[in-house]
Amino acid sequence: MVLFQENGIRLAEKCGWGSCKSHLSYFRYIDLFSFLARILTAAMADTAMNLVSPAQLDIIDGLRGLGMSNYVALPQLAVVGDQSSGKSSVLESFSELPFPRDSGLCTRFVTQIIFRRGSTTSIKVSIIPGPDRSPTETNKLRGYVKDGLSALTSNEFLDILHAVCQLMGIPGPGQRLGTSQSTFSDDILSIELCGPDKQNLSIIDIPGIFRTPTEGVTTVHDMALVRRMMMHHIKGERTIILAVIPSNTDIATQEILSIAKELDPNGLRTLGVLTKPDLIDKGGEENVVSLVEGKRNPLRLGYCIVRNRGQSELSSDADTRHRTEKDFFLTEPWSRLDRDRVGTPALQRRLQELLVSITRREFPKVQAQILQRLSTSRKDLQRLGADRESADQQRRFLLEMSHTFQDVTNCALDAYYSRHTVFGSIPELRIATLAVERMERFAKDIETLGHTVDFESEDREEVATRSPASGLTSSNGSEADAGNPHLEYPELSDLISTNGVAPEPSDRSILEWIGEEYRKARGFGLATIGPSILPTIWQEQSKNWKGLTLAYIADIVFFVHDFTCKALAHVCPDEGVRSGLWSVLQERLVDRYRAAVDHVEFIIRVERFGTPLTTNPYFNKNLQKCRMDRLEKMLETHTEPQKDPTPWQSRNPVVRLDRIKQSMAMDNSEHTIQDIHDILESYYEVARKRFVDTVCMQGVDFYLLTGPTSPLRIFETAFVSDLSAAQLDLIAGEDISTKQLRKNLKNEIDALEKGKKLLRA
């Protein structure tokens, strides 16, 4: 029983029995074993709180020291209130640190005070950099550490605060705001107090809110900034809000309670802390008592009330301060209040219980959230691609992109579509298939629509069922606008001027047309065919080639341009980089398209306006066939049955010699016109096939698709290597927002990695 008298007094108070002595005298009236059971239960709970939770509290404080609270909500106690509410006095009574008075210090930055039970007394002061600090500033702030201190005098603490404020770039205690200084800082001053008399506890003190700017000291902007800082620290569901309220003011006017209710509508994490009870006007004590007793403006966590040192007591020591506070609350009406709600020691125990409770409940969630946030941040950084700060980094970035682009291009030209899933989602990238289909249609268009007048030998039934020219088509096969064929890419609008629509060949008599042209071109001499007649009718007969061919080239140019644009979008999802790259590539692409078109126009000029020439033996074969077909058709009109064939002869039709002489009797003009027709038709067939092959092989395949100067080969290693530093920065340099995002993600990942390591330690 003596043991309980010496060591169990605080545990008995936790059981709600008030004075332990009165309950000890009550032993004769109650069951001793029941009392012991209650004492042991309370002792076990107290032991669990002080032996199990400190490890978790240490980890949480370590995470906060890494700046983890900028990324993951951590369990914490946050002290908030007006600048004149007595927050600094509460912290001073907890920490016994000699905070300067009347300096405005508490309105400058957030202060974190960590209490840890240890075998020796020590003090450590450090700075936790804000999230917007640069790496250089972060290292400089983290480099400031005052460790191994056993005590701090007022002057020593003031010197530390001056040094800290200078590093943060804000005025120190008693200093005026400089021209290059900020009024507030989002850095955190961390003060760790260890000793055998300390309880495991951590408190965040937030700059006090104010409603009226002070000229030369604070502005309206500062008011909004302080409010944002406060909201940042208390909005999380893992934060216990300690709303500090002066007892000598009307609670209805306290804005902090309205803010707390807005963020904590159910009141699950708001504890009211009443200060300055010794300044209450006579007769106003009962209103404050009713608050603590929960009869007025109730909070789920209730209220605690403390008395701090007044101006006349600033020179008193800590023992005197605690004794004065204890004596004050033994007087009426304060003595009627529950001892767990009165005085600084009771408030410390209450805060410790709340912090342990929320830490124990939220610790697994914090672990999971850190790992999840780390994974998300890594993915976000990966989506930004490689670093692009220097010219070498920018060049490597573009080289990797060009290699991917060329890999997609090679697979597209080889029709190896299974190599990349993008060919399934973007059919316009299947350029080999598109080009082959368009080539076949071009060959068919030239065959059926390339000549102006149908040849005499053409089958009339085939002519009657001939399909009209398809004209210029877009990549999806639909008819394009004849006035502006490539509305999707304005840079191509001036490249091709023709709409590619060809009229159907005329069904007029070609012999009559040749006769007309022949009679207009006759001259002196014995030659039956004049030197200009054949080129003249050849040029007229092949005049549809130009429109059909340029329409074909226009479609291939569109396919290549569309492929390049969509392939770049696939390999370069960054719109800014893609836009810069496209601005440099576009002019070079158009130049190569123009070279292809110029070459095709050269082929057209050679075929149509050059000397009709061929060494192809099929020309003579076709010519002889035309003449034999003409003779055969002529003889068929004069055939008659054979009379009285001998037994060994078959009955075949015959043509009499006089009929042959009669049918072949015609003037020189008729013979010449027929010869011109047969020569024209024979040469047309040879030239048409040669022309189609030349356009497809040279103009399309070599110039636009697979040749070394193909537009598809522009974005490769040589192009990237030739870019100047200015061009590299224009194309691949990151804008300010992206640089800031990358820096923030790196800082976040670094902090989360350290936090992950701390959790596993």
Secondary structure, DSSP 8 states (H G I E B T S, - for coil): -HHHHHH-HHHHHHTT-S-HHHHHTTGGGS-HHHHHHHHHHHHHHHHHHHHTHHHHHHHHHHHHHTTGGGTS---EEEEE-BTTSSHHHHHHHHH-----SSS-GGGTSEEEEEEEE-SS-EEEEEEE--TT--HHHHHHHHT-EEEEES---HHHHHHHHHHHHHHHTS--TT----TT--S----EEEEEEEETT--SEEEEE---B-SS--TTT--HHHHHHHHHHHHHHHSSTTEEEEEEEETTS-GGG-HHHHHHHHH-TT-TTEEEEEE-GGG--TT-HHHHHHHHTTSSS--SS-EEE-----GGGTTS-HHHHHHHHHHHHTSTTGGGS-GGGBSHHHHHHHHHHHHHHHHHHHHHHHHHHHHHHHHHHHHHHHHT-S--SSHHHHHHHHHHHHHHHHHHHHHHHTT-GGG-THHHH-GGG-HHHHHHHHHHHHHHHHHHHS-SB--TTS-HHHHHT-------B-TTS-B--SSSTTTT-GGGTTT----------B-S-HHHHHHHHHHHH--SSS-SS-TTHHHHHHHHHTTHHHHHHHHHHHHHHHHHHHHHHHHHHHH---HHHHHHHHHHHHHHHHHHHHHHHHHHHHHHHHHHHS------HHHHHHHHHHHHHHHHHHHHTTEE--SS--TTS----EE-HHHHHHHT---HHHHHHHHHHHHHHHHHHHHHHHHHHHIIIIIIIIIIIISTT-GGGSSSHHHHHT--HHHHHHHH---HHHHHHHHHHHHHHHHHHHHHHHHH-
